[in-house]
Amino acid sequence: MDTRALQEQLLEKEQELFSFGSATMNDVVASRRTLLNAQLTEVAALASYMRARVGLDQTLGETLEANHVSVDEAMNGRISRESKLPLTAEPRR
């Protein structure tokens, strides 16, 4: 995330330089390309992390607990809480 945030800041600075005439369009395009690569790398890293985390939960037999699934609620067909997808991964403790 830090790399992506840094690339966003660098792109903003490059766009400012372009507006002042100190940078060329090629400089701005190169900064945008670098930002895109940083974003793609971040998404790939998050996807790899989530696949590894799911694999760990499966290996340890903790899939239901990790996803807050209650067998009793599933058997009764009633869930006492609203079902939500996780927004971000929470680190293990």
C-alpha positions as CSV (number, residue, x, y, z in Angstrom):
1,M,0.0,0.0,0.0
2,D,2.8,2.4,0.7
3,T,4.2,2.0,-2.8
4,R,0.9,2.7,-4.4
5,A,0.3,5.8,-2.2
6,L,3.8,7.1,-3.0
7,Q,3.1,6.6,-6.7
8,E,-0.1,8.5,-6.4
9,Q,1.7,11.4,-4.8
10,L,4.4,11.3,-7.5
11,L,1.7,11.4,-10.2
12,E,0.1,14.4,-8.6
13,K,3.5,16.2,-8.6
14,E,4.2,15.2,-12.2
15,Q,0.8,16.6,-13.2
16,E,1.5,19.9,-11.3
17,L,4.9,20.1,-13.1
18,F,3.1,19.5,-16.4
19,S,0.6,22.3,-15.7
20,F,3.5,24.7,-15.0
21,G,5.3,23.6,-18.2
22,S,8.1,21.8,-16.5
23,A,7.2,18.3,-17.5
24,T,6.1,16.7,-20.8
25,M,3.1,14.6,-21.5
26,N,5.4,11.6,-21.7
27,D,6.5,12.2,-18.1
28,V,2.8,12.2,-17.0
29,V,2.0,9.1,-19.0
30,A,5.1,7.3,-17.5
31,S,3.9,8.3,-14.0
32,R,0.4,7.0,-14.7
33,R,1.9,3.7,-16.0
34,T,4.0,3.4,-12.9
35,L,1.0,4.0,-10.7
36,L,-1.0,1.4,-12.6
37,N,1.7,-1.2,-12.1
38,A,1.8,-0.4,-8.4
39,Q,-2.0,-0.9,-8.1
40,L,-1.8,-4.2,-10.0
41,T,1.0,-5.4,-7.7
42,E,-1.0,-4.4,-4.7
43,V,-4.1,-6.3,-5.9
44,A,-2.0,-9.4,-6.8
45,A,-0.4,-9.4,-3.3
46,L,-3.8,-9.1,-1.6
47,A,-5.2,-11.9,-3.7
48,S,-2.2,-14.1,-2.9
49,Y,-2.6,-13.3,0.8
50,M,-6.3,-14.2,0.8
51,R,-5.6,-17.5,-1.0
52,A,-2.9,-18.4,1.5
53,R,-5.2,-17.4,4.4
54,V,-8.0,-19.6,3.1
55,G,-5.6,-22.5,2.6
56,L,-4.4,-22.1,6.2
57,D,-7.9,-22.0,7.5
58,Q,-8.7,-25.2,5.6
59,T,-5.5,-26.9,6.8
60,L,-6.2,-26.0,10.4
61,G,-9.9,-26.9,10.1
62,E,-10.9,-23.3,11.1
63,T,-12.9,-22.3,8.0
64,L,-16.2,-22.1,9.8
65,E,-14.8,-20.2,12.8
66,A,-12.8,-17.8,10.6
67,N,-16.0,-17.0,8.6
68,H,-18.2,-16.7,11.7
69,V,-20.4,-19.6,10.6
70,S,-22.6,-21.2,13.2
71,V,-23.6,-24.8,12.5
72,D,-26.7,-24.4,14.8
73,E,-27.9,-21.4,12.9
74,A,-27.3,-23.2,9.6
75,M,-29.3,-26.3,10.8
76,N,-32.2,-24.1,11.9
77,G,-32.2,-22.1,8.7
78,R,-32.2,-18.8,10.7
79,I,-29.3,-16.4,11.0
80,S,-29.3,-14.0,13.9
81,R,-27.0,-11.5,12.2
82,E,-26.8,-9.7,8.8
83,S,-24.5,-11.5,6.3
84,K,-21.7,-9.2,5.1
85,L,-18.6,-9.7,3.0
86,P,-15.4,-8.6,4.7
87,L,-14.2,-5.2,3.4
88,T,-10.5,-5.8,4.3
89,A,-8.5,-8.7,5.6
90,E,-8.0,-8.6,9.3
91,P,-4.6,-9.8,10.5
92,R,-4.5,-12.9,12.6
93,R,-3.7,-12.6,16.3
